[in-house]
């Protein structure tokens, strides 16, 4: 188990190093519910091309913002060829839901190359705020029910190694992944195990996390914060 967790920690650190550029920093804001989390395109500092709804923007949001915070993308200044290379890397190495040479990929490259071209002035320091305040009341008891075969203390360690680099220190959301606590996926043990083993959309599978570890992580995420 220790070797598997160490491997996951290395993987998480590598993903963070590859995806988070120097311009993108993370600021933890206690109690904040930033507009960028709910309505990421409302920032007046974004190019008008991104602030106005369009089919290309919808494709970008659906395929890219599931994992990336918008400030991470907005901090880049790349040529069309470089944007294409970034998308190819996300597709080939990290299983982004894109088809090589497909229309969606072409729309995203065109949108980003026009919104954030290489000759655009450098972006200011950008922040991805992570809310850490009180969580909403659980929608139903299964979201906080004890896991009979799981141990929340062991789960905290397993979560720190395997999940926190994307989903934040306490499961409250991070620069790459959404909040996990009180999400519906926690209600069903079988579904949660399947997500960890097989991945979900842009989240990669974590085959090194064994079933016992998964139940411990679930117990940790269901436990009071």
ZARO-511465 format. One record per residue (C-alpha): residue in three letters; residue number from 0; chain; x, y, z. Coordinates in steps of 0.25 Angstrom, whole numbers. Layout:
<atom "ALA",NUM,"A",<X,Y,Z>>,
...
end
This chain:
<atom "UNK",0,"A",<0,0,0>>,
<atom "UNK",1,"A",<11,10,4>>,
<atom "UNK",2,"A",<18,8,-10>>,
<atom "UNK",3,"A",<5,10,-17>>,
<atom "UNK",4,"A",<2,23,-9>>,
<atom "UNK",5,"A",<16,28,-12>>,
<atom "UNK",6,"A",<14,25,-27>>,
<atom "UNK",7,"A",<1,33,-27>>,
<atom "UNK",8,"A",<8,45,-20>>,
<atom "UNK",9,"A",<19,45,-30>>,
<atom "UNK",10,"A",<8,45,-41>>,
<atom "UNK",11,"A",<0,56,-34>>,
<atom "UNK",12,"A",<12,65,-33>>,
<atom "UNK",13,"A",<16,62,-48>>,
<atom "UNK",14,"A",<2,66,-52>>,
<atom "UNK",15,"A",<2,79,-44>>,
<atom "UNK",16,"A",<16,82,-50>>,
<atom "UNK",17,"A",<11,80,-64>>,
<atom "UNK",18,"A",<-2,87,-63>>,
<atom "UNK",19,"A",<0,99,-54>>,
<atom "UNK",20,"A",<9,110,-60>>,
<atom "UNK",21,"A",<16,120,-52>>,
<atom "UNK",22,"A",<5,131,-55>>,
<atom "UNK",23,"A",<-5,122,-48>>,
<atom "UNK",24,"A",<-5,122,-33>>,
<atom "UNK",25,"A",<-15,117,-23>>,
<atom "UNK",26,"A",<-20,125,-12>>,
<atom "UNK",27,"A",<-28,119,-1>>,
<atom "UNK",28,"A",<-40,128,4>>,
<atom "UNK",29,"A",<-47,124,16>>,
<atom "UNK",30,"A",<-62,125,14>>,
<atom "UNK",31,"A",<-61,130,0>>,
<atom "UNK",32,"A",<-70,125,-11>>,
<atom "UNK",33,"A",<-64,132,-23>>,
<atom "UNK",34,"A",<-72,136,-35>>,
<atom "UNK",35,"A",<-61,129,-44>>,
<atom "UNK",36,"A",<-65,116,-38>>,
<atom "UNK",37,"A",<-79,117,-42>>,
<atom "UNK",38,"A",<-78,126,-54>>,
<atom "UNK",39,"A",<-64,126,-59>>,
<atom "UNK",40,"A",<-66,135,-71>>,
<atom "UNK",41,"A",<-72,147,-63>>,
<atom "UNK",42,"A",<-58,152,-60>>,
<atom "UNK",43,"A",<-57,166,-67>>,
<atom "UNK",44,"A",<-42,164,-69>>,
<atom "UNK",45,"A",<-45,153,-79>>,
<atom "UNK",46,"A",<-45,156,-94>>,
<atom "UNK",47,"A",<-59,159,-99>>,
<atom "UNK",48,"A",<-57,146,-108>>,
<atom "UNK",49,"A",<-58,138,-96>>,
<atom "UNK",50,"A",<-68,146,-88>>,
<atom "UNK",51,"A",<-79,145,-99>>,
<atom "UNK",52,"A",<-86,131,-100>>,
<atom "UNK",53,"A",<-82,124,-113>>,
<atom "UNK",54,"A",<-82,109,-118>>,
<atom "UNK",55,"A",<-67,109,-117>>,
<atom "UNK",56,"A",<-67,114,-103>>,
<atom "UNK",57,"A",<-77,103,-99>>,
<atom "UNK",58,"A",<-68,93,-105>>,
<atom "UNK",59,"A",<-56,98,-98>>,
<atom "UNK",60,"A",<-64,99,-85>>,
<atom "UNK",61,"A",<-69,84,-86>>,
<atom "UNK",62,"A",<-55,78,-90>>,
<atom "UNK",63,"A",<-45,87,-82>>,
<atom "UNK",64,"A",<-51,93,-70>>,
<atom "UNK",65,"A",<-55,80,-64>>,
<atom "UNK",66,"A",<-40,79,-59>>,
<atom "UNK",67,"A",<-34,93,-61>>,
<atom "UNK",68,"A",<-38,106,-54>>,
<atom "UNK",69,"A",<-40,116,-65>>,
<atom "UNK",70,"A",<-29,125,-59>>,
<atom "UNK",71,"A",<-19,114,-62>>,
<atom "UNK",72,"A",<-23,115,-77>>,
<atom "UNK",73,"A",<-24,130,-77>>,
<atom "UNK",74,"A",<-9,132,-72>>,
<atom "UNK",75,"A",<-4,126,-85>>,
<atom "UNK",76,"A",<1,133,-97>>,
<atom "UNK",77,"A",<3,123,-108>>,
<atom "UNK",78,"A",<3,122,-123>>,
<atom "UNK",79,"A",<-7,113,-130>>,
<atom "UNK",80,"A",<3,102,-132>>,
<atom "UNK",81,"A",<6,103,-117>>,
<atom "UNK",82,"A",<-9,102,-113>>,
<atom "UNK",83,"A",<-10,90,-122>>,
<atom "UNK",84,"A",<2,83,-115>>,
<atom "UNK",85,"A",<-4,86,-101>>,
<atom "UNK",86,"A",<-18,80,-105>>,
<atom "UNK",87,"A",<-10,68,-111>>,
<atom "UNK",88,"A",<-3,66,-98>>,
<atom "UNK",89,"A",<-16,67,-90>>,
<atom "UNK",90,"A",<-22,57,-100>>,
<atom "UNK",91,"A",<-11,47,-101>>,
<atom "UNK",92,"A",<-5,47,-87>>,
<atom "UNK",93,"A",<-16,51,-78>>,
<atom "UNK",94,"A",<-28,45,-86>>,
<atom "UNK",95,"A",<-35,58,-89>>,
<atom "UNK",96,"A",<-49,55,-96>>,
<atom "UNK",97,"A",<-44,59,-109>>,
<atom "UNK",98,"A",<-43,53,-123>>,
<atom "UNK",99,"A",<-30,56,-130>>,
<atom "UNK",100,"A",<-33,65,-142>>,
<atom "UNK",101,"A",<-47,66,-138>>,
<atom "UNK",102,"A",<-56,78,-139>>,
<atom "UNK",103,"A",<-56,80,-124>>,
<atom "UNK",104,"A",<-41,81,-123>>,
<atom "UNK",105,"A",<-41,90,-135>>,
<atom "UNK",106,"A",<-51,100,-129>>,
<atom "UNK",107,"A",<-43,100,-116>>,
<atom "UNK",108,"A",<-30,103,-122>>,
<atom "UNK",109,"A",<-36,114,-131>>,
<atom "UNK",110,"A",<-43,120,-119>>,
<atom "UNK",111,"A",<-31,120,-110>>,
<atom "UNK",112,"A",<-21,125,-120>>,
<atom "UNK",113,"A",<-30,137,-123>>,
<atom "UNK",114,"A",<-33,140,-108>>,
<atom "UNK",115,"A",<-19,138,-103>>,
<atom "UNK",116,"A",<-9,139,-114>>,
<atom "UNK",117,"A",<6,139,-113>>,
<atom "UNK",118,"A",<7,154,-115>>,
<atom "UNK",119,"A",<-3,158,-104>>,
<atom "UNK",120,"A",<3,165,-92>>,
<atom "UNK",121,"A",<7,156,-81>>,
<atom "UNK",122,"A",<-5,153,-71>>,
<atom "UNK",123,"A",<-5,158,-57>>,
<atom "UNK",124,"A",<-3,149,-45>>,
<atom "UNK",125,"A",<-16,140,-46>>,
<atom "UNK",126,"A",<-22,133,-34>>,
<atom "UNK",127,"A",<-31,121,-33>>,
<atom "UNK",128,"A",<-39,123,-20>>,
<atom "UNK",129,"A",<-43,111,-13>>,
<atom "UNK",130,"A",<-54,112,-3>>,
<atom "UNK",131,"A",<-51,106,10>>,
<atom "UNK",132,"A",<-63,111,18>>,
<atom "UNK",133,"A",<-75,104,24>>,
<atom "UNK",134,"A",<-81,93,14>>,
<atom "UNK",135,"A",<-96,93,11>>,
<atom "UNK",136,"A",<-105,83,18>>,
<atom "UNK",137,"A",<-104,69,12>>,
<atom "UNK",138,"A",<-115,67,3>>,
<atom "UNK",139,"A",<-118,53,8>>,
<atom "UNK",140,"A",<-112,44,20>>,
<atom "UNK",141,"A",<-104,35,11>>,
<atom "UNK",142,"A",<-94,46,8>>,
<atom "UNK",143,"A",<-89,46,23>>,
<atom "UNK",144,"A",<-92,32,27>>,
<atom "UNK",145,"A",<-81,24,33>>,
<atom "UNK",146,"A",<-74,14,24>>,
<atom "UNK",147,"A",<-74,0,31>>,
<atom "UNK",148,"A",<-61,-5,25>>,
<atom "UNK",149,"A",<-54,8,24>>,
<atom "UNK",150,"A",<-45,16,34>>,
<atom "UNK",151,"A",<-45,31,32>>,
<atom "UNK",152,"A",<-32,33,39>>,
<atom "UNK",153,"A",<-25,23,29>>,
<atom "UNK",154,"A",<-33,30,18>>,
<atom "UNK",155,"A",<-28,44,21>>,
<atom "UNK",156,"A",<-14,38,18>>,
<atom "UNK",157,"A",<-18,31,6>>,
<atom "UNK",158,"A",<-26,44,1>>,
<atom "UNK",159,"A",<-14,53,4>>,
<atom "UNK",160,"A",<-5,44,-5>>,
<atom "UNK",161,"A",<-15,40,-16>>,
<atom "UNK",162,"A",<-25,52,-17>>,
<atom "UNK",163,"A",<-21,65,-11>>,
<atom "UNK",164,"A",<-12,70,-22>>,
<atom "UNK",165,"A",<-24,72,-31>>,
<atom "UNK",166,"A",<-36,72,-21>>,
<atom "UNK",167,"A",<-30,81,-9>>,
<atom "UNK",168,"A",<-25,78,4>>,
<atom "UNK",169,"A",<-38,74,11>>,
<atom "UNK",170,"A",<-47,70,-1>>,
<atom "UNK",171,"A",<-52,84,-3>>,
<atom "UNK",172,"A",<-47,87,-17>>,
<atom "UNK",173,"A",<-33,91,-23>>,
<atom "UNK",174,"A",<-27,97,-35>>,
<atom "UNK",175,"A",<-30,85,-44>>,
<atom "UNK",176,"A",<-41,77,-38>>,
<atom "UNK",177,"A",<-55,80,-32>>,
<atom "UNK",178,"A",<-60,79,-17>>,
<atom "UNK",179,"A",<-62,65,-13>>,
<atom "UNK",180,"A",<-69,66,0>>,
<atom "UNK",181,"A",<-84,65,0>>,
<atom "UNK",182,"A",<-84,61,-15>>,
<atom "UNK",183,"A",<-95,51,-19>>,
<atom "UNK",184,"A",<-84,41,-24>>,
<atom "UNK",185,"A",<-80,39,-9>>,
<atom "UNK",186,"A",<-94,33,-6>>,
<atom "UNK",187,"A",<-92,19,-13>>,
<atom "UNK",188,"A",<-79,11,-9>>,
<atom "UNK",189,"A",<-79,3,-22>>,
<atom "UNK",190,"A",<-80,15,-31>>,
<atom "UNK",191,"A",<-69,22,-23>>,
<atom "UNK",192,"A",<-60,10,-24>>,
<atom "UNK",193,"A",<-63,9,-39>>,
<atom "UNK",194,"A",<-59,24,-41>>,
<atom "UNK",195,"A",<-46,22,-34>>,
<atom "UNK",196,"A",<-43,9,-42>>,
<atom "UNK",197,"A",<-47,14,-56>>,
<atom "UNK",198,"A",<-47,29,-55>>,
<atom "UNK",199,"A",<-58,38,-59>>,
<atom "UNK",200,"A",<-58,48,-71>>,
<atom "UNK",201,"A",<-44,55,-70>>,
<atom "UNK",202,"A",<-41,49,-57>>,
<atom "UNK",203,"A",<-31,37,-59>>,
<atom "UNK",204,"A",<-32,24,-53>>,
<atom "UNK",205,"A",<-24,21,-41>>,
<atom "UNK",206,"A",<-22,6,-42>>,
<atom "UNK",207,"A",<-11,7,-31>>,
<atom "UNK",208,"A",<-22,10,-20>>,
<atom "UNK",209,"A",<-27,-3,-15>>,
<atom "UNK",210,"A",<-41,-6,-11>>,
<atom "UNK",211,"A",<-38,-5,4>>,
<atom "UNK",212,"A",<-31,9,2>>,
<atom "UNK",213,"A",<-43,14,-6>>,
<atom "UNK",214,"A",<-53,10,5>>,
<atom "UNK",215,"A",<-43,18,15>>,
<atom "UNK",216,"A",<-43,30,6>>,
<atom "UNK",217,"A",<-59,29,5>>,
<atom "UNK",218,"A",<-59,29,20>>,
<atom "UNK",219,"A",<-50,41,21>>,
<atom "UNK",220,"A",<-59,49,11>>,
<atom "UNK",221,"A",<-72,45,18>>,
<atom "UNK",222,"A",<-66,49,32>>,
<atom "UNK",223,"A",<-69,63,37>>,
<atom "UNK",224,"A",<-59,73,32>>,
end
